[in-house]
Amino acid sequence: MYEVYMDGASAGNPGPSGAGIFIKKDGEVERYSIPLGNMDNHEAEFRAFLIALQICKDKGYSQVSFRTDSQLVSQAVEKEFVKNKRFVPLLGEALTLIRPFDLFFMKWVPSSENKAADELARAAIRNRKEAAGENTAI
């Protein structure tokens, strides 16, 4: 089973954002640091989740266990419901991407257990800012 740690981060609300995805299985590790554009932190969390699901799907991973420190994303997936209407389409897309997996688990973890994904998300913001010639302080 693949363990997938994912995180979204924003430098502002909204502001430049990034997704961090850390996947491990049997000692093998994959790292993804993806700039997302300008959005708030909650949307960045959902976008990171969608990207992680797509990566797993594209690689043919059939059994995945996701870890996130986003209570919003974790609870939305668990309940298949999100109160904020802005996130309804994102949740719908996520639920569609989840269906083909043979096994899918989502677990909320404290941020201290999601540091690798958080660092990758923040690196995506820094890299985007550096490419644009902006101040890189987050």
C-alpha positions in Angstrom: 0.0 0.0 0.0 1.3 3.4 -0.9 1.3 6.1 1.8 0.6 9.5 0.4 1.2 12.6 2.4 -0.1 15.8 0.9 -0.3 19.4 1.9 -1.3 22.7 0.4 0.2 26.1 1.5 -0.5 29.7 0.7 1.6 32.8 1.3 -1.3 35.1 1.8 -5.1 34.7 1.9 -5.3 34.5 -1.0 -1.8 34.4 -2.3 0.8 32.4 -4.1 0.2 28.7 -3.3 1.9 25.4 -3.7 1.2 21.7 -3.3 3.5 19.2 -1.7 3.1 15.5 -2.2 5.3 12.8 -0.5 4.6 9.2 -1.5 6.4 6.2 0.0 6.2 2.4 -0.2 8.8 -0.2 0.7 11.5 2.3 1.3 11.0 4.0 -2.1 10.0 7.7 -2.0 8.5 10.1 -4.5 8.4 13.9 -3.9 6.4 16.5 -5.8 6.5 20.2 -5.3 3.9 22.0 -7.5 3.2 25.7 -7.8 -0.6 26.3 -7.8 -1.1 30.0 -8.5 -3.0 32.4 -6.3 -5.6 30.9 -3.9 -6.4 30.6 -0.2 -5.0 27.8 2.0 -8.2 25.7 1.9 -8.3 25.7 -1.8 -4.6 24.8 -2.0 -5.3 21.9 0.3 -8.0 20.6 -2.0 -5.9 21.2 -5.1 -3.0 19.3 -3.5 -5.3 16.4 -2.8 -6.6 16.3 -6.4 -3.1 16.4 -7.8 -2.0 13.5 -5.5 -5.0 11.4 -6.5 -4.2 12.0 -10.2 -0.6 11.1 -9.7 -1.6 7.8 -8.0 -4.1 7.1 -10.7 -1.7 7.8 -13.5 1.0 5.6 -11.9 -1.5 2.7 -11.5 -1.4 2.6 -7.7 -4.5 0.6 -6.7 -4.1 0.7 -2.9 -3.4 4.1 -1.3 -3.5 5.5 2.2 -3.7 9.3 2.2 -2.5 11.4 5.1 -3.3 15.1 5.5 -3.2 17.7 8.2 -6.2 19.5 6.6 -9.3 18.7 8.7 -11.4 20.3 6.0 -10.3 17.9 3.3 -10.2 14.9 5.7 -13.7 15.5 7.0 -15.1 16.4 3.5 -13.9 13.1 2.1 -15.1 11.1 5.1 -18.6 12.7 5.1 -18.7 13.2 1.3 -19.9 16.6 2.1 -18.5 20.1 2.4 -20.4 23.1 3.6 -18.6 25.8 1.7 -20.1 25.9 -1.8 -16.7 26.9 -3.3 -15.4 23.5 -2.5 -18.3 21.4 -3.7 -16.9 20.9 -7.2 -13.5 20.1 -5.9 -14.9 17.5 -3.5 -17.0 16.0 -6.4 -13.9 15.7 -8.5 -12.0 14.1 -5.6 -14.8 11.5 -5.0 -14.8 10.6 -8.7 -11.0 10.1 -8.7 -11.2 8.0 -5.5 -13.8 5.5 -6.9 -11.4 3.4 -9.1 -8.9 2.6 -6.3 -9.2 -0.9 -4.9 -8.4 0.4 -1.4 -8.5 4.0 -0.4 -8.0 5.4 3.1 -7.9 9.0 4.3 -6.5 9.8 7.7 -6.0 13.2 9.4 -2.6 13.6 11.0 -1.1 16.4 13.0 1.1 18.8 11.1 4.1 17.4 12.9 3.6 14.1 11.0 3.1 15.9 7.6 6.4 17.9 7.6 7.7 16.4 4.4 4.6 17.4 2.4 4.5 20.8 4.0 8.1 21.5 3.1 7.4 20.5 -0.5 4.4 22.8 -0.7 6.4 25.7 0.7 9.2 25.0 -1.7 6.7 25.3 -4.6 5.7 28.8 -3.4 9.4 29.8 -3.0 10.3 28.5 -6.5 7.3 30.3 -8.1 8.3 33.5 -6.4 11.9 33.2 -7.4 11.0 32.5 -11.0 8.8 35.7 -10.9 11.5 37.7 -9.3 9.4 38.3 -6.1 10.5 38.4 -2.5 10.8 34.8 -1.3 9.8 35.3 2.4 6.9 33.1 3.4 
